[in-house]
Amino acid sequence: MKEESSRVVITLAVFVGIYVCSGPIIGWKGYDVYLKGMEFLAAVIGAGCYWIGSCKR
């Protein structure tokens, strides 16, 4: 159970890190709903890839 809870915390950190860093990396100053959607989905995909990759089965 402890291992899974650490995976959850790291997965959330990966999600937040990708979501926060994607804006400055892209460099878009204005607000665009499609761009925010792509940032969110990139963070979901990145966190999901970490979650699947960290499974020890």
C-alpha atoms as a printed R data frame, in Angstrom:
   type eleno elety resid chain resno      x      y       z
1  ATOM     1    CA   MET     A     1  0.000  0.000   0.000
2  ATOM     2    CA   LYS     A     2  2.871  2.363   0.780
3  ATOM     3    CA   GLU     A     3  4.372  1.813  -2.663
4  ATOM     4    CA   GLU     A     4  1.084  2.631  -4.364
5  ATOM     5    CA   SER     A     5  0.620  5.807  -2.337
6  ATOM     6    CA   SER     A     6  4.099  6.970  -3.332
7  ATOM     7    CA   ARG     A     7  3.217  6.233  -6.976
8  ATOM     8    CA   VAL     A     8  0.103  8.392  -6.596
9  ATOM     9    CA   VAL     A     9  2.087 11.295  -5.148
10 ATOM    10    CA   ILE     A    10  4.749 11.096  -7.856
11 ATOM    11    CA   THR     A    11  2.089 10.815 -10.562
12 ATOM    12    CA   LEU     A    12  0.397 13.967  -9.280
13 ATOM    13    CA   ALA     A    13  3.766 15.726  -9.191
14 ATOM    14    CA   VAL     A    14  4.412 14.694 -12.804
15 ATOM    15    CA   PHE     A    15  0.975 15.977 -13.806
16 ATOM    16    CA   VAL     A    16  1.467 19.339 -12.086
17 ATOM    17    CA   GLY     A    17  5.011 19.674 -13.401
18 ATOM    18    CA   ILE     A    18  4.010 19.074 -17.004
19 ATOM    19    CA   TYR     A    19  0.953 21.314 -16.738
20 ATOM    20    CA   VAL     A    20  2.851 24.214 -15.165
21 ATOM    21    CA   CYS     A    21  5.899 23.957 -17.425
22 ATOM    22    CA   SER     A    22  4.003 23.522 -20.679
23 ATOM    23    CA   GLY     A    23  2.906 27.162 -20.806
24 ATOM    24    CA   PRO     A    24  6.381 28.716 -20.633
25 ATOM    25    CA   ILE     A    25  7.765 26.080 -22.996
26 ATOM    26    CA   ILE     A    26  5.145 26.877 -25.629
27 ATOM    27    CA   GLY     A    27  5.621 30.616 -25.080
28 ATOM    28    CA   TRP     A    28  2.071 31.709 -25.891
29 ATOM    29    CA   LYS     A    29  1.139 34.870 -23.978
30 ATOM    30    CA   GLY     A    30 -2.597 35.076 -24.696
31 ATOM    31    CA   TYR     A    31 -5.339 32.761 -23.512
32 ATOM    32    CA   ASP     A    32 -6.521 30.136 -25.951
33 ATOM    33    CA   VAL     A    33 -8.990 27.471 -24.909
34 ATOM    34    CA   TYR     A    34 -7.561 24.944 -27.367
35 ATOM    35    CA   LEU     A    35 -4.029 25.537 -26.122
36 ATOM    36    CA   LYS     A    36 -5.137 25.058 -22.508
37 ATOM    37    CA   GLY     A    37 -6.862 21.850 -23.556
38 ATOM    38    CA   MET     A    38 -3.683 20.576 -25.189
39 ATOM    39    CA   GLU     A    39 -1.666 21.469 -22.077
40 ATOM    40    CA   PHE     A    40 -4.124 19.569 -19.879
41 ATOM    41    CA   LEU     A    41 -4.174 16.516 -22.133
42 ATOM    42    CA   ALA     A    42 -0.367 16.485 -22.375
43 ATOM    43    CA   ALA     A    43 -0.205 16.472 -18.576
44 ATOM    44    CA   VAL     A    44 -2.762 13.645 -18.374
45 ATOM    45    CA   ILE     A    45 -0.867 11.585 -20.937
46 ATOM    46    CA   GLY     A    46  2.475 12.200 -19.209
47 ATOM    47    CA   ALA     A    47  1.111 11.265 -15.788
48 ATOM    48    CA   GLY     A    48 -0.600  8.200 -17.268
49 ATOM    49    CA   CYS     A    49  2.621  7.076 -18.912
50 ATOM    50    CA   TYR     A    50  4.419  7.385 -15.580
51 ATOM    51    CA   TRP     A    51  1.644  5.475 -13.798
52 ATOM    52    CA   ILE     A    52  1.729  2.607 -16.298
53 ATOM    53    CA   GLY     A    53  5.510  2.540 -16.493
54 ATOM    54    CA   SER     A    54  5.988  2.428 -12.747
55 ATOM    55    CA   CYS     A    55  3.833 -0.674 -12.282
56 ATOM    56    CA   LYS     A    56  5.961 -3.609 -11.093
57 ATOM    57    CA   ARG     A    57  3.978 -6.523 -12.536
